[in-house]
Amino acid sequence: MNSTDTPAVNEASIAEYLLQHPEFFEHHAEMLTRVQLSSGHGSRAVSLQERQAEMLREKIKGLELRIMDMVRNSSENSAIAHKIHRWSCALAGVQDVRQLPHAIAEGIQTEFDVPQVGIRVWDVAGPYMGSLFTMGVSEDAKSFATSLTMPFCGPNLGFEPTAWLSNPDEVQSIALLTLREGPNDSQSPAFGLLVLGSPDPLRFDATMGTEFLSRIAEQASAALSRLRVMPSGN
């Protein structure tokens, strides 16, 4: 038989054979002690058992890091949820409806450490027309607010709502939160817009999650819907 008649032996066929015949190492147990592998932590040779132990320790370490990340994220989410709850309770206690926009903006700045917050509301009831929080909104801005189906996060590109902030020139990143009558209804027309601004270009990044921002928008929408109803006695 010449070399061309010998079946090709390669790593894949050997691995497949061992997978199909796990009893091989039972019949040749002495090989397990003779096999020498390079260590994952240097050039020294280690036994198969030692290398397996190293791999297992590395896997356990990786799992521990993942668990730590999960615990940290859970703790952070719990803290944010607590802040939203505390902020919502404060809004519920506001008696003067005209003070709601200011209370919302101030609460977001305090609870969530947002440097600048702006807010505008339109289509309000008669007694509230002409208030500062209803002024300086173009029809384009209203249409843009309605077009947003989720909070917008990204760099300050000179959107009109940025001008509603106290120091717009200092803002590097923004979040735009649409205010709507129906919660979780991205199709209903907007009646307002919240603007969050930060000098940190990464504070409101396009890749960040927006779940909590959506909750803030819903809470603010629910509170500010009172401005769309005529006060009793009028």
Secondary structure, DSSP 8 states (H G I E B T S, - for coil): --GGGS----HHHHHHHHHH-TTHHHHTTHHHHH-EEE-TTSS-EEEHHHHHHHHHHHHHHHHHHHHHHHHHHHHHHHHHHHHHHHHHHHHHT---GGGHHHHHHHHHHHHH--SEEEEEE-S--GGGTT-GGGSS--HHHHHHHHH-SS-EEEE----GGGGGSS-GGG-SEEEEEEEESSTT-TTS-EEEEEEEEESSTTTT-TTS--HHHHHHHHHHHHHHGGGGS--TT-
